[in-house]
Amino acid sequence: MSEKIPLLVLNSLSQAHHAQVAAVYDVTYLPVPTQAQRDELIAAQGGRFRAVLTIGTIGLTAAEIAAMPKLELVCCMGAGYEGVALEAARARGITLANGAGTNDDCVADHAFGLLIGAMRHIRKLDRLCREGVRRETIPHPPNVSGKRLGIVGLGTIGQKIARRAEGFDMAIGYHNRKPREGVAHRYFDSVQALAEWADILVVATPGGAGTRHLVNAAVLDALGPQAFLVNISRGSVVDTEALAAALREGRLAGAGLDVYESEPLPPAPLVGLDNVLLTPHMAGWSPEATQASVDRFLANAEGHFSGRGVVSAI
């Protein structure tokens, strides 16, 4: 039997998924480590690893790549890879892959859950019901159906959100760096213009320096006091302080967020607000999606080490 290939895993895995991966690879498991823990482990064992499994928010730095001379494959479990030093990896000829497509449906479902929950005030209504408040005294939440939905980032997840929106008879607009071919939805050349048109803005764009605070105070003001924001992309895309101020001051009706700038800590400026619905970066997590992501990693790794190539290259 051939010796197992040494693999460093930096993201959390269930016991069953750890066993699934460890059946094939010699796994060193350091889930969601601090930088000091990463530095210590890689200094001690970095010369062994031929592959790394991580996620976009944990990433892999240029210094860590340099400390692993045998490294030839870096995989991200999900679609995001903003924390991976791509240029450093490519300069070494290291193969890069991700889990694109494995959790798109789950994220799109969750986005719509946040959208409906925020617009229909589900969190607040649940609290009022438990307190015995009668409906006659409660302001009516708006319809979801028939509204104008703006999507920032019409990638595979954005398109699946749009498909769900069609079932709610929504008008759909979007902003990308450029229009997508074959897409009938209305294109806006700036986030600001999209926000001025939309009743709900859903953020589904990749994270990273290029999109940091893309949704800022000006965009939130363009949305206006009757509008809603949903973010299932990366926390860095939305200016948290500007969002908190808009929600507190009634310049935005509500928001639904699965991601925050403060991760893994909760977003302190938003926690006490009744008009925001928060979930702990769970949009892409379901038994089905996580299994598909683990299977995709194994397919990517097997493809690389067999010489056939990865399934979903970055």
NUFIGU-267893 format. One record per residue: x, z, y of N, C-alpha, C in turn; residue in one letter; residue number from 1. Coordinates in nm, 2 decimals. Layout:
N
X	Z	Y	X	Z	Y	X	Z	Y	a	NUM
...
***
This chain:
314
0.08	0.00	-0.12	0.00	0.00	0.00	0.09	0.00	0.12	m	1
0.06	-0.09	0.22	0.14	-0.09	0.34	0.11	0.03	0.43	s	2
0.21	0.06	0.51	0.20	0.18	0.60	0.10	0.15	0.71	e	3
0.03	0.25	0.74	-0.07	0.24	0.85	0.00	0.22	0.99	k	4
-0.07	0.14	1.07	-0.01	0.11	1.21	-0.05	0.23	1.30	i	5
0.05	0.29	1.37	0.03	0.40	1.46	-0.06	0.37	1.58	p	6
-0.16	0.44	1.60	-0.26	0.42	1.71	-0.28	0.55	1.79	l	7
-0.27	0.54	1.92	-0.30	0.65	2.01	-0.45	0.63	2.06	l	8
-0.53	0.73	2.04	-0.67	0.73	2.09	-0.68	0.83	2.21	v	9
-0.72	0.78	2.32	-0.73	0.87	2.44	-0.88	0.90	2.48	l	10
-0.97	0.83	2.42	-1.12	0.86	2.45	-1.18	0.94	2.33	n	11
-1.29	1.00	2.36	-1.35	1.08	2.26	-1.42	1.00	2.15	s	12
-1.41	1.04	2.03	-1.48	0.98	1.91	-1.55	1.09	1.84	l	13
-1.67	1.05	1.78	-1.74	1.14	1.69	-1.65	1.16	1.56	s	14
-1.68	1.27	1.49	-1.61	1.29	1.36	-1.62	1.17	1.27	q	15
-1.74	1.11	1.26	-1.75	1.00	1.17	-1.68	0.87	1.22	a	16
-1.68	0.85	1.35	-1.60	0.73	1.40	-1.45	0.76	1.40	h	17
-1.41	0.88	1.42	-1.27	0.91	1.40	-1.23	0.88	1.26	h	18
-1.31	0.92	1.16	-1.28	0.90	1.02	-1.27	0.75	0.99	a	19
-1.37	0.67	1.05	-1.37	0.53	1.03	-1.25	0.46	1.08	q	20
-1.20	0.50	1.19	-1.07	0.44	1.25	-0.95	0.49	1.17	v	21
-0.95	0.62	1.14	-0.84	0.68	1.07	-0.82	0.62	0.92	a	22
-0.93	0.57	0.87	-0.92	0.50	0.74	-0.83	0.38	0.74	a	23
-0.81	0.32	0.86	-0.74	0.20	0.87	-0.60	0.22	0.95	v	24
-0.60	0.31	1.04	-0.49	0.33	1.13	-0.43	0.48	1.12	y	25
-0.31	0.49	1.16	-0.24	0.62	1.17	-0.28	0.68	1.31	d	26
-0.38	0.76	1.32	-0.44	0.79	1.44	-0.38	0.92	1.50	v	27
-0.33	0.91	1.62	-0.30	1.03	1.70	-0.41	1.04	1.81	t	28
-0.49	1.15	1.80	-0.61	1.17	1.87	-0.59	1.27	1.99	y	29
-0.61	1.22	2.11	-0.60	1.31	2.23	-0.71	1.28	2.32	l	30
-0.83	1.32	2.29	-0.95	1.28	2.36	-0.96	1.34	2.50	p	31
-0.99	1.25	2.60	-1.00	1.28	2.74	-0.89	1.38	2.79	v	32
-0.77	1.34	2.77	-0.66	1.44	2.81	-0.64	1.45	2.96	p	33
-0.57	1.56	3.00	-0.52	1.57	3.13	-0.40	1.48	3.14	t	34
-0.35	1.45	3.26	-0.23	1.37	3.28	-0.11	1.44	3.22	q	35
-0.11	1.57	3.24	0.01	1.65	3.18	0.01	1.64	3.03	a	36
-0.11	1.65	2.97	-0.11	1.63	2.82	-0.07	1.49	2.78	q	37
-0.11	1.39	2.85	-0.07	1.25	2.82	0.08	1.24	2.83	r	38
0.13	1.29	2.94	0.28	1.28	2.96	0.35	1.34	2.85	d	39
0.31	1.46	2.81	0.38	1.54	2.71	0.38	1.46	2.58	e	40
0.26	1.42	2.54	0.25	1.35	2.41	0.33	1.22	2.41	l	41
0.31	1.14	2.51	0.38	1.01	2.51	0.53	1.02	2.52	i	42
0.58	1.13	2.59	0.72	1.15	2.60	0.78	1.19	2.46	a	43
0.70	1.26	2.38	0.74	1.30	2.25	0.72	1.19	2.14	a	44
0.61	1.12	2.15	0.58	1.02	2.04	0.56	0.88	2.09	q	45
0.58	0.85	2.22	0.55	0.71	2.27	0.62	0.60	2.19	g	46
0.74	0.63	2.14	0.81	0.52	2.06	0.74	0.48	1.94	g	47
0.64	0.55	1.89	0.58	0.52	1.76	0.47	0.42	1.78	r	48
0.39	0.42	1.89	0.26	0.36	1.89	0.27	0.21	1.91	f	49
0.19	0.14	1.83	0.18	-0.01	1.84	0.05	-0.04	1.91	r	50
-0.05	0.05	1.91	-0.18	0.02	1.97	-0.23	0.15	2.04	a	51
-0.31	0.12	2.15	-0.38	0.23	2.22	-0.53	0.19	2.23	v	52
-0.61	0.29	2.21	-0.76	0.28	2.23	-0.79	0.38	2.35	l	53
-0.86	0.32	2.45	-0.89	0.40	2.57	-1.03	0.35	2.62	t	54
-1.06	0.40	2.74	-1.18	0.35	2.81	-1.14	0.32	2.95	i	55
-1.22	0.25	3.03	-1.18	0.21	3.16	-1.15	0.33	3.25	g	56
-1.23	0.44	3.25	-1.21	0.55	3.34	-1.09	0.63	3.30	t	57
-1.04	0.63	3.18	-0.92	0.70	3.13	-0.80	0.61	3.15	i	58
-0.81	0.49	3.11	-0.71	0.38	3.13	-0.58	0.41	3.06	g	59
-0.48	0.34	3.11	-0.34	0.35	3.06	-0.25	0.30	3.18	l	60
-0.16	0.39	3.22	-0.08	0.36	3.34	0.04	0.27	3.30	t	61
0.10	0.21	3.41	0.23	0.13	3.39	0.34	0.22	3.33	a	62
0.35	0.34	3.38	0.46	0.43	3.33	0.43	0.46	3.18	a	63
0.31	0.48	3.14	0.28	0.51	3.00	0.31	0.38	2.91	e	64
0.28	0.27	2.96	0.31	0.14	2.89	0.46	0.13	2.87	i	65
0.54	0.16	2.98	0.68	0.15	2.98	0.74	0.25	2.87	a	66
0.67	0.36	2.85	0.72	0.46	2.76	0.69	0.44	2.61	a	67
0.62	0.32	2.59	0.58	0.29	2.45	0.64	0.15	2.42	m	68
0.77	0.14	2.38	0.84	0.02	2.36	0.78	-0.07	2.25	p	69
0.71	-0.01	2.15	0.65	-0.09	2.04	0.51	-0.13	2.07	k	70
0.45	-0.09	2.18	0.31	-0.12	2.21	0.29	-0.27	2.22	l	71
0.18	-0.31	2.15	0.15	-0.46	2.15	0.00	-0.48	2.16	e	72
-0.08	-0.38	2.16	-0.23	-0.39	2.18	-0.29	-0.27	2.25	l	73
-0.36	-0.30	2.36	-0.44	-0.20	2.43	-0.59	-0.25	2.43	v	74
-0.67	-0.16	2.38	-0.82	-0.19	2.37	-0.89	-0.08	2.45	c	75
-1.00	-0.13	2.52	-1.09	-0.04	2.58	-1.22	-0.04	2.50	c	76
-1.28	0.07	2.48	-1.40	0.08	2.39	-1.52	0.01	2.46	m	77
-1.54	0.03	2.59	-1.65	-0.03	2.66	-1.61	-0.16	2.73	g	78
-1.69	-0.21	2.82	-1.66	-0.33	2.89	-1.56	-0.30	3.00	a	79
-1.56	-0.18	3.06	-1.47	-0.15	3.18	-1.32	-0.14	3.14	g	80
-1.23	-0.18	3.23	-1.09	-0.16	3.20	-1.01	-0.14	3.33	y	81
-1.09	-0.08	3.43	-1.03	-0.07	3.56	-0.91	0.03	3.57	e	82
-0.90	0.12	3.47	-0.78	0.21	3.47	-0.66	0.17	3.40	g	83
-0.67	0.05	3.34	-0.55	0.00	3.26	-0.46	-0.09	3.36	v	84
-0.34	-0.06	3.35	-0.24	-0.14	3.43	-0.22	-0.28	3.37	a	85
-0.31	-0.37	3.40	-0.31	-0.50	3.34	-0.18	-0.58	3.36	l	86
-0.13	-0.58	3.48	-0.01	-0.66	3.51	0.11	-0.61	3.44	e	87
0.12	-0.48	3.43	0.23	-0.42	3.35	0.22	-0.46	3.20	a	88
0.10	-0.45	3.15	0.08	-0.49	3.01	0.11	-0.64	2.99	a	89
0.05	-0.72	3.07	0.08	-0.87	3.06	0.22	-0.91	3.07	r	90
0.29	-0.84	3.16	0.43	-0.86	3.18	0.51	-0.84	3.05	a	91
0.46	-0.75	2.97	0.53	-0.72	2.84	0.47	-0.80	2.73	r	92
0.37	-0.89	2.75	0.31	-0.97	2.65	0.22	-0.89	2.56	g	93
0.17	-0.77	2.61	0.08	-0.69	2.53	-0.06	-0.75	2.54	i	94
-0.13	-0.75	2.42	-0.26	-0.81	2.41	-0.36	-0.70	2.46	t	95
-0.46	-0.75	2.54	-0.56	-0.67	2.60	-0.70	-0.71	2.55	l	96
-0.78	-0.61	2.51	-0.92	-0.64	2.47	-1.01	-0.53	2.51	a	97
-1.14	-0.56	2.51	-1.24	-0.46	2.54	-1.36	-0.48	2.45	n	98
-1.46	-0.39	2.48	-1.59	-0.40	2.40	-1.70	-0.47	2.46	g	99
-1.67	-0.57	2.54	-1.77	-0.65	2.61	-1.89	-0.68	2.52	a	100
-2.01	-0.65	2.57	-2.13	-0.69	2.50	-2.18	-0.59	2.40	g	101
-2.10	-0.49	2.37	-2.15	-0.40	2.26	-2.25	-0.29	2.31	t	102
-2.25	-0.26	2.44	-2.35	-0.16	2.49	-2.43	-0.22	2.60	n	103
-2.44	-0.35	2.62	-2.51	-0.40	2.74	-2.66	-0.37	2.73	d	104
-2.72	-0.38	2.62	-2.87	-0.35	2.61	-2.89	-0.20	2.64	d	105
-2.80	-0.11	2.59	-2.82	0.03	2.62	-2.81	0.06	2.77	c	106
-2.71	0.00	2.83	-2.69	0.02	2.98	-2.81	-0.03	3.06	v	107
-2.85	-0.15	3.02	-2.97	-0.21	3.09	-3.09	-0.13	3.07	a	108
-3.12	-0.08	2.95	-3.23	0.01	2.93	-3.22	0.14	3.02	d	109
-3.10	0.19	3.02	-3.08	0.32	3.10	-3.10	0.29	3.25	h	110
-3.05	0.18	3.29	-3.07	0.14	3.43	-3.22	0.14	3.47	a	111
-3.30	0.08	3.38	-3.44	0.07	3.41	-3.51	0.21	3.40	f	112
-3.46	0.29	3.31	-3.51	0.43	3.31	-3.48	0.50	3.44	g	113
-3.36	0.49	3.49	-3.33	0.55	3.62	-3.41	0.49	3.73	l	114
-3.43	0.36	3.73	-3.51	0.29	3.83	-3.65	0.35	3.83	l	115
-3.72	0.35	3.71	-3.85	0.40	3.71	-3.86	0.55	3.74	i	116
-3.77	0.62	3.68	-3.77	0.77	3.71	-3.75	0.80	3.86	g	117
-3.66	0.73	3.93	-3.64	0.75	4.07	-3.76	0.71	4.15	a	118
-3.81	0.59	4.12	-3.92	0.54	4.21	-4.05	0.61	4.18	m	119
-4.08	0.65	4.06	-4.20	0.73	4.03	-4.18	0.88	4.04	r	120
-4.07	0.92	4.09	-4.04	1.06	4.12	-4.06	1.15	3.99	h	121
-4.02	1.10	3.88	-4.05	1.17	3.75	-3.99	1.31	3.75	i	122
-3.86	1.32	3.80	-3.80	1.45	3.80	-3.88	1.55	3.88	r	123
-3.92	1.52	4.00	-4.00	1.60	4.09	-4.14	1.63	4.03	k	124
-4.20	1.53	3.98	-4.34	1.55	3.92	-4.33	1.64	3.80	l	125
-4.23	1.63	3.72	-4.22	1.72	3.60	-4.21	1.86	3.65	d	126
-4.13	1.89	3.75	-4.12	2.02	3.81	-4.25	2.07	3.86	r	127
-4.32	1.99	3.94	-4.44	2.03	4.00	-4.55	2.06	3.90	l	128
-4.55	1.97	3.79	-4.65	2.00	3.69	-4.62	2.13	3.62	c	129
-4.50	2.16	3.59	-4.47	2.29	3.53	-4.50	2.41	3.62	r	130
-4.50	2.38	3.76	-4.53	2.49	3.85	-4.69	2.50	3.88	e	131
-4.76	2.41	3.81	-4.91	2.41	3.83	-4.96	2.35	3.95	g	132
-4.88	2.26	4.01	-4.93	2.19	4.14	-5.02	2.08	4.10	v	133
-5.14	2.07	4.16	-5.23	1.96	4.13	-5.20	1.83	4.19	r	134
-5.23	1.72	4.13	-5.20	1.59	4.18	-5.25	1.56	4.32	r	135
-5.37	1.62	4.35	-5.43	1.59	4.48	-5.34	1.62	4.60	e	136
-5.25	1.72	4.58	-5.16	1.76	4.69	-5.02	1.69	4.69	t	137
-5.00	1.60	4.60	-4.87	1.54	4.59	-4.87	1.39	4.65	i	138
-4.78	1.36	4.73	-4.77	1.22	4.78	-4.76	1.12	4.67	p	139
-4.82	1.01	4.68	-4.82	0.91	4.57	-4.68	0.83	4.56	h	140
-4.62	0.83	4.45	-4.50	0.75	4.43	-4.54	0.60	4.43	p	141
-4.45	0.51	4.47	-4.48	0.37	4.47	-4.48	0.30	4.33	p	142
-4.54	0.18	4.33	-4.53	0.10	4.21	-4.39	0.06	4.19	n	143
-4.36	0.03	4.07	-4.23	-0.04	4.03	-4.26	-0.19	4.03	v	144
-4.37	-0.23	3.96	-4.40	-0.37	3.95	-4.42	-0.44	4.08	s	145
-4.37	-0.56	4.09	-4.39	-0.64	4.21	-4.29	-0.62	4.32	g	146
-4.20	-0.53	4.30	-4.10	-0.50	4.40	-3.98	-0.61	4.40	k	147
-3.90	-0.61	4.50	-3.78	-0.69	4.51	-3.66	-0.62	4.46	r	148
-3.60	-0.67	4.35	-3.48	-0.61	4.29	-3.36	-0.68	4.33	l	149
-3.26	-0.61	4.39	-3.13	-0.67	4.42	-3.03	-0.61	4.32	g	150
-2.95	-0.70	4.26	-2.85	-0.66	4.16	-2.71	-0.70	4.22	i	151
-2.63	-0.60	4.23	-2.49	-0.62	4.27	-2.41	-0.64	4.15	v	152
-2.37	-0.76	4.11	-2.29	-0.79	4.00	-2.38	-0.85	3.88	g	153
-2.40	-0.98	3.88	-2.49	-1.04	3.78	-2.40	-1.09	3.66	l	154
-2.33	-0.99	3.60	-2.26	-1.02	3.47	-2.36	-1.01	3.36	g	155
-2.31	-0.98	3.24	-2.40	-0.98	3.12	-2.50	-0.86	3.13	t	156
-2.45	-0.74	3.18	-2.54	-0.63	3.20	-2.64	-0.66	3.31	i	157
-2.59	-0.71	3.43	-2.68	-0.75	3.54	-2.79	-0.84	3.50	g	158
-2.75	-0.94	3.41	-2.85	-1.04	3.37	-2.95	-0.97	3.28	q	159
-2.91	-0.88	3.20	-3.01	-0.81	3.11	-3.10	-0.72	3.19	k	160
-3.05	-0.66	3.30	-3.14	-0.59	3.39	-3.24	-0.68	3.45	i	161
-3.19	-0.80	3.49	-3.28	-0.90	3.55	-3.39	-0.94	3.45	a	162
-3.36	-0.95	3.33	-3.46	-0.99	3.23	-3.56	-0.89	3.21	r	163
-3.52	-0.76	3.22	-3.62	-0.65	3.21	-3.71	-0.65	3.34	r	164
-3.65	-0.68	3.45	-3.72	-0.68	3.58	-3.83	-0.79	3.58	a	165
-3.80	-0.90	3.51	-3.90	-1.01	3.50	-4.03	-0.96	3.44	e	166
-4.02	-0.87	3.34	-4.13	-0.81	3.27	-4.22	-0.72	3.37	g	167
-4.16	-0.68	3.48	-4.23	-0.60	3.58	-4.27	-0.69	3.70	f	168
-4.27	-0.82	3.68	-4.31	-0.92	3.79	-4.23	-0.89	3.92	d	169
-4.10	-0.86	3.90	-4.02	-0.84	4.02	-3.96	-0.97	4.07	m	170
-3.94	-0.98	4.20	-3.86	-1.09	4.26	-3.71	-1.04	4.25	a	171
-3.62	-1.13	4.21	-3.48	-1.09	4.17	-3.39	-1.16	4.26	i	172
-3.30	-1.08	4.33	-3.19	-1.14	4.40	-3.06	-1.08	4.35	g	173
-2.95	-1.14	4.39	-2.82	-1.08	4.34	-2.71	-1.12	4.43	y	174
-2.60	-1.04	4.42	-2.47	-1.08	4.49	-2.36	-1.07	4.39	h	175
-2.28	-1.18	4.39	-2.16	-1.19	4.32	-2.06	-1.25	4.41	n	176
-1.93	-1.26	4.37	-1.83	-1.33	4.45	-1.87	-1.47	4.48	r	177
-1.94	-1.53	4.38	-1.99	-1.67	4.40	-2.12	-1.68	4.32	k	178
-2.21	-1.78	4.35	-2.33	-1.80	4.27	-2.30	-1.83	4.12	p	179
-2.38	-1.78	4.04	-2.37	-1.81	3.89	-2.44	-1.94	3.86	r	180
-2.38	-2.03	3.79	-2.44	-2.16	3.75	-2.55	-2.13	3.65	e	181
-2.66	-2.21	3.67	-2.77	-2.20	3.58	-2.86	-2.08	3.60	g	182
-2.84	-2.00	3.70	-2.92	-1.88	3.73	-3.02	-1.92	3.84	v	183
-3.15	-1.89	3.82	-3.25	-1.93	3.91	-3.28	-1.82	4.02	a	184
-3.22	-1.70	4.00	-3.25	-1.59	4.09	-3.18	-1.62	4.23	h	185
-3.24	-1.56	4.33	-3.19	-1.59	4.47	-3.05	-1.52	4.49	r	186
-2.96	-1.60	4.54	-2.82	-1.56	4.57	-2.80	-1.51	4.71	y	187
-2.74	-1.40	4.73	-2.70	-1.35	4.86	-2.55	-1.34	4.87	f	188
-2.50	-1.39	4.99	-2.35	-1.39	5.00	-2.28	-1.26	5.04	d	189
-2.36	-1.16	5.06	-2.31	-1.03	5.09	-2.40	-0.92	5.04	s	190
-2.34	-0.80	5.01	-2.42	-0.69	4.96	-2.52	-0.65	5.08	v	191
-2.47	-0.65	5.20	-2.55	-0.61	5.31	-2.68	-0.70	5.32	q	192
-2.66	-0.83	5.31	-2.78	-0.92	5.31	-2.87	-0.89	5.20	a	193
-2.82	-0.87	5.08	-2.90	-0.84	4.96	-2.98	-0.71	4.99	l	194
-2.91	-0.61	5.04	-2.98	-0.48	5.07	-3.09	-0.49	5.17	a	195
-3.07	-0.58	5.27	-3.17	-0.60	5.37	-3.30	-0.65	5.31	e	196
-3.29	-0.73	5.21	-3.40	-0.80	5.14	-3.46	-0.71	5.03	w	197
-3.39	-0.63	4.97	-3.43	-0.56	4.84	-3.51	-0.43	4.87	a	198
-3.60	-0.40	4.78	-3.67	-0.27	4.77	-3.59	-0.17	4.68	d	199
-3.52	-0.23	4.58	-3.43	-0.15	4.50	-3.30	-0.22	4.48	i	200
-3.19	-0.15	4.49	-3.06	-0.21	4.47	-3.00	-0.14	4.35	l	201
-2.96	-0.23	4.25	-2.90	-0.18	4.12	-2.76	-0.23	4.12	v	202
-2.66	-0.13	4.11	-2.52	-0.16	4.11	-2.47	-0.18	3.97	v	203
-2.42	-0.30	3.94	-2.38	-0.33	3.80	-2.24	-0.41	3.81	a	204
-2.17	-0.38	3.91	-2.04	-0.46	3.93	-1.93	-0.37	3.87	t	205
-1.81	-0.44	3.83	-1.70	-0.36	3.78	-1.65	-0.27	3.89	p	206
-1.58	-0.16	3.84	-1.51	-0.07	3.93	-1.37	-0.12	3.97	g	207
-1.30	-0.03	4.03	-1.16	-0.07	4.08	-1.15	-0.08	4.23	g	208
-1.03	-0.10	4.27	-1.00	-0.10	4.42	-1.08	-0.20	4.49	a	209
-1.11	-0.31	4.43	-1.18	-0.42	4.50	-1.32	-0.39	4.53	g	210
-1.38	-0.30	4.46	-1.52	-0.27	4.48	-1.54	-0.12	4.53	t	211
-1.44	-0.05	4.57	-1.45	0.09	4.61	-1.54	0.09	4.74	r	212
-1.64	0.18	4.74	-1.73	0.20	4.85	-1.80	0.06	4.90	h	213
-1.82	-0.03	4.80	-1.89	-0.15	4.83	-2.03	-0.12	4.89	l	214
-2.09	-0.01	4.83	-2.22	0.04	4.88	-2.18	0.16	4.97	v	215
-2.19	0.13	5.10	-2.15	0.23	5.20	-2.27	0.26	5.29	n	216
-2.24	0.34	5.40	-2.35	0.38	5.49	-2.43	0.26	5.55	a	217
-2.36	0.15	5.58	-2.42	0.04	5.64	-2.52	-0.03	5.54	a	218
-2.47	-0.04	5.41	-2.56	-0.10	5.31	-2.68	-0.01	5.28	v	219
-2.66	0.12	5.28	-2.77	0.21	5.26	-2.87	0.21	5.37	l	220
-2.82	0.19	5.50	-2.91	0.18	5.61	-2.99	0.04	5.60	d	221
-2.92	-0.06	5.55	-2.99	-0.19	5.54	-3.10	-0.18	5.43	a	222
-3.08	-0.10	5.33	-3.19	-0.08	5.23	-3.31	-0.01	5.30	l	223
-3.29	0.09	5.37	-3.40	0.15	5.45	-3.47	0.27	5.38	g	224
-3.56	0.33	5.45	-3.62	0.46	5.41	-3.72	0.45	5.30	p	225
-3.77	0.33	5.27	-3.86	0.31	5.15	-3.79	0.26	5.03	q	226
-3.66	0.24	5.03	-3.59	0.18	4.92	-3.52	0.28	4.83	a	227
-3.47	0.22	4.72	-3.40	0.31	4.62	-3.27	0.24	4.57	f	228
-3.18	0.33	4.53	-3.05	0.28	4.47	-3.03	0.33	4.33	l	229
-2.98	0.24	4.24	-2.95	0.28	4.11	-2.80	0.24	4.08	v	230
-2.72	0.32	4.03	-2.58	0.29	4.00	-2.55	0.32	3.85	n	231
-2.52	0.22	3.77	-2.48	0.23	3.63	-2.34	0.17	3.61	i	232
-2.27	0.14	3.72	-2.14	0.07	3.71	-2.03	0.17	3.71	s	233
-1.97	0.20	3.82	-1.87	0.30	3.84	-1.90	0.38	3.96	r	234
-1.87	0.51	3.96	-1.89	0.60	4.07	-1.83	0.56	4.20	g	235
-1.71	0.50	4.19	-1.63	0.46	4.30	-1.70	0.35	4.39	s	236
-1.79	0.28	4.33	-1.86	0.17	4.41	-1.95	0.22	4.52	v	237
-2.00	0.34	4.50	-2.09	0.40	4.60	-2.02	0.51	4.68	v	238
-2.03	0.51	4.81	-1.98	0.62	4.89	-2.07	0.74	4.88	d	239
-2.03	0.84	4.80	-2.11	0.96	4.77	-2.16	1.03	4.89	t	240
-2.07	1.06	4.99	-2.11	1.13	5.10	-2.21	1.06	5.19	e	241
-2.19	0.93	5.20	-2.29	0.84	5.27	-2.43	0.84	5.20	a	242
-2.42	0.84	5.07	-2.55	0.84	4.99	-2.62	0.98	5.01	l	243
-2.55	1.08	5.00	-2.61	1.22	5.02	-2.67	1.23	5.15	a	244
-2.60	1.18	5.26	-2.65	1.19	5.39	-2.78	1.11	5.41	a	245
-2.78	0.99	5.35	-2.90	0.90	5.36	-3.02	0.97	5.29	a	246
-3.00	1.03	5.17	-3.10	1.09	5.10	-3.15	1.22	5.17	l	247
-3.06	1.30	5.22	-3.10	1.42	5.29	-3.19	1.39	5.42	r	248
-3.14	1.28	5.49	-3.20	1.25	5.62	-3.32	1.16	5.61	e	249
-3.36	1.12	5.48	-3.48	1.03	5.47	-3.45	0.89	5.50	g	250
-3.33	0.85	5.51	-3.29	0.71	5.54	-3.29	0.62	5.42	r	251
-3.31	0.69	5.30	-3.32	0.62	5.17	-3.42	0.71	5.09	l	252
-3.51	0.64	5.02	-3.62	0.71	4.95	-3.57	0.79	4.83	a	253
-3.48	0.73	4.76	-3.43	0.80	4.64	-3.32	0.72	4.57	g	254
-3.27	0.78	4.46	-3.16	0.72	4.39	-3.16	0.77	4.24	a	255
-3.10	0.68	4.16	-3.08	0.72	4.02	-2.94	0.68	3.98	g	256
-2.86	0.78	3.94	-2.71	0.76	3.92	-2.67	0.81	3.78	l	257
-2.59	0.73	3.72	-2.53	0.77	3.59	-2.38	0.79	3.61	d	258
-2.32	0.75	3.72	-2.18	0.76	3.75	-2.15	0.81	3.88	v	259
-2.04	0.88	3.90	-2.00	0.95	4.02	-1.86	0.94	4.05	y	260
-1.82	0.95	4.18	-1.68	0.95	4.22	-1.61	1.08	4.16	e	261
-1.68	1.18	4.14	-1.62	1.31	4.11	-1.60	1.33	3.96	s	262
-1.64	1.23	3.88	-1.63	1.25	3.73	-1.49	1.30	3.69	e	263
-1.49	1.40	3.59	-1.60	1.44	3.51	-1.69	1.55	3.57	p	264
-1.66	1.60	3.69	-1.74	1.70	3.76	-1.87	1.63	3.81	l	265
-1.98	1.71	3.82	-2.10	1.65	3.88	-2.08	1.63	4.03	p	266
-2.16	1.54	4.09	-2.15	1.51	4.23	-2.21	1.61	4.32	p	267
-2.12	1.71	4.36	-2.17	1.83	4.43	-2.26	1.80	4.55	a	268
-2.24	1.69	4.63	-2.33	1.67	4.75	-2.47	1.62	4.71	p	269
-2.49	1.58	4.58	-2.62	1.53	4.53	-2.70	1.63	4.45	l	270
-2.63	1.73	4.39	-2.69	1.81	4.29	-2.81	1.89	4.34	v	271
-2.81	1.93	4.47	-2.93	2.00	4.52	-3.04	1.92	4.57	g	272
-3.03	1.79	4.56	-3.13	1.70	4.62	-3.24	1.67	4.52	l	273
-3.37	1.67	4.56	-3.48	1.65	4.47	-3.51	1.50	4.46	d	274
-3.46	1.42	4.55	-3.49	1.27	4.54	-3.38	1.19	4.48	n	275
-3.30	1.25	4.39	-3.20	1.18	4.32	-3.21	1.22	4.17	v	276
-3.20	1.13	4.08	-3.21	1.15	3.94	-3.06	1.13	3.88	l	277
-3.01	1.23	3.81	-2.87	1.22	3.77	-2.86	1.23	3.62	l	278
-2.77	1.14	3.56	-2.74	1.16	3.42	-2.59	1.15	3.41	t	279
-2.53	1.21	3.30	-2.39	1.23	3.30	-2.31	1.12	3.23	p	280
-2.31	1.00	3.29	-2.24	0.88	3.24	-2.28	0.85	3.10	h	281
-2.41	0.85	3.07	-2.46	0.82	2.94	-2.52	0.69	2.92	m	282
-2.52	0.60	3.02	-2.59	0.48	3.01	-2.55	0.39	2.89	a	283
-2.43	0.39	2.86	-2.38	0.31	2.75	-2.37	0.37	2.62	g	284
-2.42	0.49	2.61	-2.41	0.57	2.48	-2.55	0.58	2.41	w	285
-2.55	0.53	2.29	-2.65	0.55	2.19	-2.59	0.53	2.06	s	286
-2.65	0.58	1.95	-2.59	0.56	1.82	-2.56	0.41	1.79	p	287
-2.65	0.33	1.83	-2.63	0.18	1.80	-2.51	0.13	1.89	e	288
-2.51	0.16	2.02	-2.41	0.10	2.10	-2.27	0.16	2.07	a	289
-2.26	0.29	2.04	-2.13	0.34	2.01	-2.08	0.29	1.88	t	290
-2.16	0.27	1.78	-2.12	0.21	1.65	-2.07	0.07	1.68	q	291
-2.14	0.00	1.76	-2.10	-0.14	1.78	-1.97	-0.15	1.86	a	292
-1.94	-0.05	1.95	-1.82	-0.04	2.02	-1.70	-0.01	1.93	s	293
-1.72	0.09	1.83	-1.61	0.12	1.74	-1.59	0.00	1.65	v	294
-1.69	-0.07	1.60	-1.68	-0.18	1.52	-1.60	-0.29	1.59	d	295
-1.63	-0.31	1.72	-1.56	-0.41	1.80	-1.41	-0.38	1.81	r	296
-1.38	-0.25	1.84	-1.24	-0.21	1.84	-1.17	-0.25	1.71	f	297
-1.23	-0.22	1.60	-1.17	-0.25	1.47	-1.15	-0.40	1.45	l	298
-1.25	-0.47	1.49	-1.24	-0.62	1.48	-1.13	-0.68	1.58	a	299
-1.12	-0.62	1.70	-1.02	-0.66	1.79	-0.88	-0.63	1.73	n	300
-0.86	-0.51	1.68	-0.74	-0.47	1.62	-0.70	-0.55	1.50	a	301
-0.80	-0.56	1.41	-0.77	-0.64	1.29	-0.73	-0.79	1.32	e	302
-0.81	-0.84	1.42	-0.78	-0.98	1.46	-0.64	-0.99	1.52	g	303
-0.60	-0.89	1.60	-0.46	-0.90	1.66	-0.35	-0.89	1.55	h	304
-0.36	-0.78	1.47	-0.26	-0.75	1.37	-0.25	-0.85	1.26	f	305
-0.36	-0.92	1.23	-0.36	-1.03	1.13	-0.31	-1.16	1.18	s	306
-0.30	-1.17	1.32	-0.25	-1.30	1.38	-0.36	-1.39	1.42	g	307
-0.49	-1.36	1.39	-0.60	-1.45	1.42	-0.64	-1.44	1.57	r	308
-0.61	-1.32	1.63	-0.64	-1.30	1.77	-0.76	-1.21	1.78	g	309
-0.77	-1.14	1.90	-0.88	-1.05	1.93	-1.01	-1.12	1.95	v	310
-1.12	-1.04	1.93	-1.25	-1.10	1.94	-1.29	-1.11	2.09	v	311
-1.26	-1.01	2.17	-1.30	-1.01	2.31	-1.18	-0.97	2.40	s	312
-1.11	-1.07	2.43	-0.99	-1.05	2.52	-1.02	-1.02	2.66	a	313
-0.94	-0.94	2.73	-0.96	-0.92	2.87	-0.88	-1.03	2.94	i	314
***
